[in-house]
């Protein structure tokens, strides 16, 4: 299955959710009038694009329709796709040019954080990079065990401490090991810290200080993993985490299990942070590098 086909398949529930409204609007399309625009806005909101982002999108569509003299359904859909794509911060990939580079992976419990780390490790080792996992989620039972299984599966090294150990100490030891072993990328797992728990956010800040002190010149990606199924709650989480850590990218998991796939557009538009990966299945190949244009196009195919 090709890249676009995987996105389209993964967004099937989202497409089904909005297709009835879109089809009813576009099947009787005659001209770009206020009734058409209002119905399109409702369809966007249904996909969890969000009221503010949907309203901004329709305002821009209204202006383009006048400026470009849009007359056909195809022209209208093309303009809408362009606007939604432009709403999102472009994804320029992972920046991992130093040796080592660091990927700090954060997010609340249950979003698929550790599994995402395993899939990223598998992708990077397949590219010939030497990867080391830092099992810094020391609060969740069996978190390090789960990460060890992924490390064995993809051929990555791992540094782990006992349950309840200081997460920042795990990261420190992982960085030391990475320097000694010539590792290319250190991927740090973290506790499923709740976005309203100040002490857990402080722990995240402590981990960041260790990374910045030990690898001051290193490339660092801070990826927030979000469960797309949670819809607008994912936006609230992203806003809180972005205050605690400077996010460089988002990973939206479980997009194949939700009818609210538009949340990816809304979060990127509201935060100005790129979506770097989306999860549309269980295997490493189902963690896809995000392409905004193809993602939006899949809504209408």
C-alpha positions, 0 to 999 in steps of 0.5 A, a space after each residue: 500500500 502506497 503512502 497516500 493510500 495509507 493516509 486515505 485508509 487511516 482517515 476513513 472514519 474521518 472521511 465518513 464522518 464529514 462525507 455526508 455533509 460535504 457530499 450534500 453541499 458539493 452535489 448541488 453546488 452552483 455558486 459560492 454563496 453564504 449558504 454553501 460556505 456555512 455548510 462547509 464550515 459545519 462539515 469542517 467542525 464535524 471533523 474536529 478542525 475546531 470552530 476558530 480554525 474552521 471560521 478562519 478557513 471559510 473567511 479565507 475561502 470567501 476571499 479567494 472565491 471572489 479574488 479568483 472567481 471560483 465557479 466550479 466544484 473542483 476549483 472550490 475543493 482545490 482552494 479549500 485544500 490549499 487553505 487547510 494545508 497552508 494553515 499547518 506548520 510545514 513538516 521539515 522532518 527530524 533534525 538529527 545531524 549531531 552525534 549524538 542527537 536527542 529525541 525527547 518524547 513526552 505525553 500523557 499515559 495511554 497515548 502510545 508514547 513507548 510504542 511510538 519510540 519503538 517505531 521511531 527506533 526501528 525506522 532510524 536503525 533501518 537507516 543505519 543509525 545507531 540508536 539508544 533508548 533512555 528508559 526514563 519513564 521510571 514511574 509506570 510499572 513495566 515501562 522499561 520492560 516494554 521499551 527493552 522489547 522494542 530495543 531487542 526488536 530493532 537492535 537499539 541499545 538501552 539504558 534503564 534503572 530500577 523502578 522509581 529511580 530519578 528519570 533525569 539520572 537515567 537520561 544522564 547515564 544514557 547520554 554518557 553511554 551514548 558518548 562512549 559508544 558512538 551512538 547517533 540518536 538517543 531517544 528518551 522515554 518519559 513518564 505519562 505526566 498529566 498536563 495539570 500536574 506541576 511536579 511532573 512538568 517540573 521533572 520534565 524541565 529537569 530532564 531538559 536541563 540535563 540534556 542541555 548541560 551534557 549536550 549543549 550543541 546537540 540537535 534536540 527534537 521534543 516530540 509530543 505524542 497525542 491520541 487523536 481519538 481524544 479530539 479537542 482534549 488533545 489540543 488542551 494537552 498540547 497547549 499545556 505541554 508547549 508551555 512546559 517544553 518547547 515542542 519541535 513536533 507532534 505525533 498523532 497516534 490512532 488516527 485510524 480509530 477516530 472520526 476526528 482526524 481534523 484535530 491534526 490541522 487544528 493543533 498545528 494551526 493553533 500552536 504553530 508546531 508541525 505534525 511530524 508523524 501520524 500513526 494509522 496502524 500497529 506496525 512501524 510502517 504505519 508510523 508515517 512521516 506527515 505530509 500536510 498536502 496529502 493529509 488534507 487531500 485524503 479528506 476529499 478523495 
